[in-house]
Amino acid sequence: MKLDIGCGKNKTAGYVGIDIASIPEVDYVMNIDTLMLPCNDNTVDEIKCHHTLEHCVNIIHIMNEFYRVCKNDSMIDIVIPYGTTPRWVQDPTHKTCFNEFTFPKYLANNDYTKIFSDYGLKANFEIIDQYIMGKEFNKLDLYVKLKVIKDGTDWNRKRSR
């Protein structure tokens, strides 16, 4: 199964579309900020999430949900406006800022994830690729490709308690 989170009118062929907007292309209308994704644990092979996370506030919940539904070694493809650009700042629907220092906080066995597991962080990823793309400062996006790591180590079990 493949999910296109925040698909809007541009759902990728072969993907299940999830969006907050009730439009024909959307398979599941829901707010990912507060609800659980409509998938069983370990059933998703890939998540595409383009220009969606910046509209959310509960990023730890969302990343935990991505982690919960994904199989080990699943890929998560994220594109978001780069957090210091006018493009991010000028949009009143943008709620959370991201930059190249955001996603390393979700990596396995780093001090940050161990410390902030008290805040409910249970996700565990490897960054496969990350870069800033765009030619104009106002139109820069952060591209991140994450791999889900479910290796069954004691560290992962401790975080899920």
C-alpha positions in Angstrom: 0.0 0.0 0.0 1.2 3.5 -0.8 -0.2 6.7 0.8 -0.3 10.2 -0.7 -0.7 12.4 2.4 -2.2 15.8 1.6 -2.8 14.8 -2.0 -5.5 17.4 -2.7 -6.5 17.4 -6.4 -3.1 15.9 -7.4 -3.3 12.3 -6.0 -0.5 10.2 -7.4 -1.8 7.2 -9.4 -1.7 4.0 -7.5 -1.7 5.7 -4.1 -4.4 6.0 -1.4 -5.1 9.7 -1.0 -5.5 11.3 2.4 -6.4 15.0 2.8 -8.3 17.4 5.1 -10.3 18.6 2.1 -13.4 16.7 1.0 -12.8 16.5 -2.8 -13.3 13.6 -5.3 -9.6 12.7 -5.5 -9.4 12.1 -1.7 -10.0 8.6 -0.4 -9.9 9.4 3.3 -10.9 12.9 4.5 -9.2 13.5 7.9 -7.0 15.8 9.9 -3.6 14.0 10.3 -2.7 16.4 13.0 -5.1 14.7 15.5 -6.3 11.4 14.1 -4.7 8.0 13.5 -4.0 7.1 9.9 -6.6 4.6 8.5 -4.1 1.8 8.1 -3.1 -1.2 10.2 0.4 -1.3 11.7 3.2 -2.3 9.3 1.1 -2.3 6.1 2.4 0.7 4.2 5.3 0.5 1.7 5.7 4.2 0.9 4.4 7.6 1.9 4.4 10.7 -0.2 3.8 13.9 1.8 4.4 17.0 -0.4 3.5 20.5 0.9 1.5 19.2 3.8 3.5 19.0 7.1 4.0 22.8 7.2 0.2 23.1 7.7 0.3 20.9 10.8 1.3 21.4 14.4 1.5 18.0 16.0 4.5 16.8 14.1 5.6 14.2 16.7 2.1 12.5 16.4 2.3 12.6 12.6 5.8 11.1 12.5 4.8 8.4 15.0 1.8 7.6 12.8 4.0 7.4 9.7 6.3 5.1 11.6 3.4 2.9 13.0 1.8 2.2 9.6 5.0 1.7 7.6 6.8 -1.6 7.2 10.5 -1.8 8.0 12.5 -0.2 5.2 9.5 1.7 3.9 10.3 5.1 2.3 8.8 8.4 3.2 9.1 11.2 0.6 8.6 14.7 2.1 8.7 18.1 0.4 8.1 21.3 2.5 8.8 25.0 2.0 12.2 25.9 3.5 11.6 27.5 6.8 13.4 30.8 6.5 12.0 31.8 3.1 9.3 34.4 2.5 7.3 31.6 0.9 7.0 29.9 4.3 6.5 33.1 6.3 3.9 34.8 4.1 1.4 31.9 4.0 -1.0 32.3 6.9 -1.8 28.5 6.7 1.7 27.5 7.5 2.1 26.5 11.1 5.4 24.6 11.5 8.8 25.6 10.1 11.3 23.0 8.8 14.9 23.2 7.8 17.8 20.8 7.2 18.2 20.4 11.0 14.7 19.2 11.7 14.7 15.6 10.5 18.0 14.5 12.0 16.2 14.7 15.3 14.2 11.6 14.4 17.2 9.4 13.7 17.9 6.2 15.7 20.2 6.3 18.7 20.9 10.0 18.8 20.8 11.9 22.1 17.8 14.1 21.0 15.5 11.2 20.3 16.4 9.5 23.6 15.8 12.7 25.6 12.6 13.6 23.8 11.0 10.1 24.0 9.3 11.5 27.1 7.4 13.8 24.7 6.0 10.7 22.9 8.6 10.4 20.1 8.5 6.8 19.0 9.6 7.1 15.3 12.9 5.9 14.1 14.3 6.8 10.6 17.4 7.0 8.5 17.8 10.0 6.2 18.4 8.6 2.7 18.5 12.0 1.0 18.0 15.6 2.0 18.6 18.8 0.1 17.3 22.2 -0.5 15.8 22.7 -4.0 14.8 25.7 -6.0 16.4 28.6 -7.8 14.9 31.6 -6.1 15.2 32.3 -2.4 11.4 32.7 -2.1 10.7 29.4 -3.7 13.1 27.1 -1.8 11.8 23.7 -0.7 13.3 21.1 1.6 13.3 17.6 0.1 13.7 14.7 2.6 13.6 11.0 1.9 13.4 8.9 5.1 13.7 5.1 5.5 11.7 3.5 8.3 13.9 1.6 10.7 12.2 -1.1 12.8 15.1 -3.3 13.9 13.7 -4.6 17.1 16.5 -3.3 19.3 16.0 -2.6 23.0 16.3 1.1 22.2 13.2 0.9 20.0 11.2 -1.0 22.6 12.2 1.5 25.3 10.8 4.3 23.2 7.5 2.7 22.6 6.6 2.3 26.3 
